[in-house]
Amino acid sequence: MRLVGPSGEQVGIVPLAKALELAQEYDLDLVEVAATARPPVCKLMDYGKFKYESAMKAREARKNQAHTVIKEMKLRPKIDPHDYDTKKGHVVRFLKQGDKVKITIMFRGREQSRPELGFRLLQRLAEDVQDLGFVESSAKQDGRNMIMVLGPHKKKTEAMAEARALADARKAERQGRTPGAAAEAQADEADEAAEAVEAVEAAEAVEADEAVEAAPAAEVEQPADTEQES
């Protein structure tokens, strides 16, 4: 076999007995690293340490891996200002996290004859969040819905790194506080809890919109002259 030393140096072609003798002498393991080579290649190493370091490298790679996520936010063309601000806030949070956002305008009844309402609403939203994202896919009609996709200016990996750095900074700051700063620490924890609640509310809002979309609702036709645009 061809033997490689513990520091990567080439020992040369040696018989199995000699390789085992060297492994015992160095108190290391004899590990076959290239079984298909001719002759086979083996290396002297601490196999337990090698497995541990390989696992740590794989863990770090998974930690830094960024998965492309597309969030979705659904709006109605005649959405009231408060609901618009709430859903815009969710879109802002998604973009800050480095995620793409699919915006869906859902038309009902006679609203389907007014696609310009949805188009104007999508344009308004794109302008409101232009500092954080850009229009990746322009508004287009898809059956009874109108869809637009926003992409973040910030890459997912950058957003993850910033989030981890902010979390580490908050943790270090809390650990370094004196007892007299307990109230401030509680305020920070309250802010973090509020962010978590906001995330849950965003998910519930999306689920509620999907339920409304799936439920067949009886729509009342009104005279054209009484329909008002909000």
Buried (B, 14 or more C-beta within 10 A) or exposed (E): BBBBBBEEEEBEEBEEEBBEEBBEEBEBBBBEEBEEEEEBBBBBBBEEEEEEEEEEEEEEEEEEEEEEEEBBBBBBBBBEEEEBEBBBEBBBBBBBBBBBBBBBBBBBBEBBEBBEBBBBBBBEBBEBBEEBBEBEEEBEBEEEBBBBBBBBEBEBEEBBBBEEEEEEEBEEEBEEEEEEEEEEBEEEEEEEEEEEEEEEEBEEBBEEBBEEBEEEEEEEEEEEEEBEEE
